[in-house]
């Protein structure tokens, strides 16, 4: 687990969201961590993960 609270749980990501951002917000809203792959996708898209996680985590 890294400083973003990410873990390799990609298999358990919500499937009803088309965007990486939507999946991440859904996971954080459920109190879960996002996968490294999802974190990398968000970083590649230019998102500030620490700010997003702080805003949307339970």
N, C-alpha and C positions, 0 to 999 in steps of 0.2 A: 504494500500500500504506500502511495506517495503522498506528498503534501496536499494534493487535491482530494484525498480520500478515495482515490480510484482503486478498483480491484478488478480482477479478471472475471466479471460476471456477465459478459456480453450475451451469453445464451439466455439470460433471464431478463433482457431488456424489453420494455413495452413495445409491442408490434403495431399498435394502432396510431402511431405518430410518424408522419412522413419525414420530419426533419430531425437532425441530430439534436438541435436545441430543444425541441419538444420532448424527445426521449429523455434527455438529461433532466429537464425540469420535472418530468413525471417521476423519475427515479428519486431525485432529491426530495420531492414532495412526499414520497413513500418512506423517507428516512433511509434510503439505500445509497450506496456509492455507485459511481459510473465506472464503466470499464476503461482500460487504458486506450483501447481503440476509439471509443467514443470521445474521450478526452483529447486524443490526438486530432480527431476530426474537427472538434470545436476550436482547438488552437489553430489549426490550419485555416479555418474560416475567419479567424481574427478575434474570437471571443476571449474575454478576460475571465478565465475559469475561477480564480479565487472570488472575484466579485459576484459572478453568477451563483456560485455555490453558497456564498454567504446570504444572498438574497432569497434563494429558493429552498434551502435546506431546512428540515424540521429540527 
